[in-house]
């Protein structure tokens, strides 16, 4: 592996991240998906420019082979777990060291229980049938393993105790359920008895005892066909009682902020063509309309196996105080997590920006100012109010999308420089965020 880029993150100095050789990062895609990726051009300067416009830091090399499967920041914001197809790694941002996990590659999302303890879901050992959960102490280099009778463990979440973790897995009927693993007693039990319906996504916030779960949905099948976001729904309830707190349409995953006011929601956005994509300010409105017509005419002549439109993953924020929901339209991504080390920072897997699919990356951004403006009724650059389907004229997958409504350009245009890392917040700013 080779170090490709260094950047400062928050208040803890330089952070070195890596990208690996293409062979090590190759992912199994359909033929058409591989064709698109093989002929897709990556422009590092363009990504840096768009990142600067939307206040985004990219963790890995902009044009590297970033084929990671999962990532997770430790609570201290210093340890970064990231998983490649062949192995999993932990990087220490302060010491600038990267270690390879002494385990086979995990099969799902991991959970940090503290800055030292990490739980990983593993496949069965050779000639065995039972999947495993491993509590790994990165300081003591010790492992505690629990064998589970369920299959395909995923969605690991801290349960609020250093020896317990929530996770989901498929039961004997092939339905995904929530479970609790106790590493002190080696017991695995069904979690939340009131949660009887099968689930598709799952998160948990221990501080507020809030459970989120989405209805089962196949976001993209083996042929690349995407789900219709009109079928999405996600709920939030109290863990102890099952009392329903929120229910959202047009979302398949939710992540509650530790202070409770904000809820991040993941969905799929308006369909866009994977061909001839342009950023917002590349063309005039007239030229954009002409190019869109030409693209639609060209797509109409293509064979059925060509993927003509894709729905990018989008991130919404719901404000519990104003009861408003906003969508980030300047960037696209999924696998959202609140970055606990600095309040109102967020991290996610970047899909693209401004209507363009870009090289996949881990993104880090400060949402505080955008959330503050939205609470005052001021919609910031790259942000839009979320609208129900019957108010937005949503198009179906495969149809030509409506013309992109471009937000107003900020007063000061950004220069095409790398996104500056966020400096350590001033004491008064930290106090205001609290």
C-alpha positions, 0 to 999 in steps of 0.5 A: 500500500502507498500513502497518497494524501495527507490532510488535517482533520479538525483539531488533531493534526495531519491525517494520512490516508491510503489508496491501494493497487487496483487489483486489490480493490476490484469489486464484482460489478455487472458487465455494464457497470464495469464498462462505465467505470473503465471509460470514466475519466477522473479529474482531480482538479475538478473534484478539488474545485467541487469539494471546495464549493461544498466545504467537503474534505475527501479522505482518500486520493481523489482519483485512486482506486477507493474500493473500500467496503466499510469505514468507521471513525472511533469516538475520539475521531483519531482512529479510522477503521476502513475495509478493503476487499482483501483486508481491514485496517485501522489508522491512527491519525496522530501517530500516522500509522496504519495497521492491518487487522489480524482477522479475515475480512469482515462481512458487514459494518463494524462498531466502535465501543470505545477508542480501544474496542472494536466489534467486527462481524466475520464469516464462519471459519473453514469447515464451520457453519456459524458466523462470528462476532469478534471484540477486538482490543487494539491496544492489548491485541486481544480478541473475544469471539462469540459464535452466532446461529444467525447468518449475514450479521451486519449493522453493528451498533454500540449498546451503551456498555463496553461488553455489548453490541447490537447487530442485525442478522438473518433468522431461520426464515431469512428475515433480518432481525435485531439482536444483542450480543453480550461478550461477558456472558457469550449470550446472543438474544433477540433485541427489542421484543416489540420490533416484530417486523423484518428490517432492512436497515438499523441504527441505535443511539444509546444516549437517547435509547432510540432505535431506527429501522427501515423497511426491507428494500433491495436498493440495487439488484444484480442487474443494476436496477434501482428501487423506487424511493416511493416504497421507502419508509423508516421509523424511530422508536424508544428502545425500552418501550417501542413508543414510535417517535418518528416515521418518514417516507422517502428514506430507507435509513436514519441516523439520530444525532447524539443531541437529538435535534437532528436526524440524518435520512438516506434515500435515492434522488432524482434520476440522472443520466450516467452519460455527459454529466455536467456540473451546475456552472459548466453550461448556460441554461440554454446550452444545458437544455440543448445538451439534455435533449441530445442526450435523451435522443441518444439514449433512446437509440441504445439497447435495453442492457444500457443503464440509461438513468441512475438515482444517486444516493442522497442525504436529508436532515430533519430538524426536530425543532422546526419540523423541517426536512432539508436535502443536500443537492450539492453532493450525494452519498450514503453510509452516513455517520455523525463524526462524534469528535467534533459536533455537527461534523458528518462523514459519509461515502461520497458518490458525486457532486452537482449532478455528476458521479465522481470517484468514490471516497470518504467525505468529511464536512461541517454541517453546523453553518448550513443547519444554523441557516436553515433553522433561521429560514435561510437556505444555504448553497447546495441545500433545498427544502425536501418536498413530498412526492406529490409536490415535486413532480418526481419522475420514475426511474428510466424517464428523463429527469426534470432540469436541475434547479441550480441554487444561487452562486455564493457571493464569493466564488471558490478557487480551484484549490484543495478543500481546506481542513477545518481548523480547531473550533474556537472555544466560543464556537464550541460553546455555541454548538453545545 
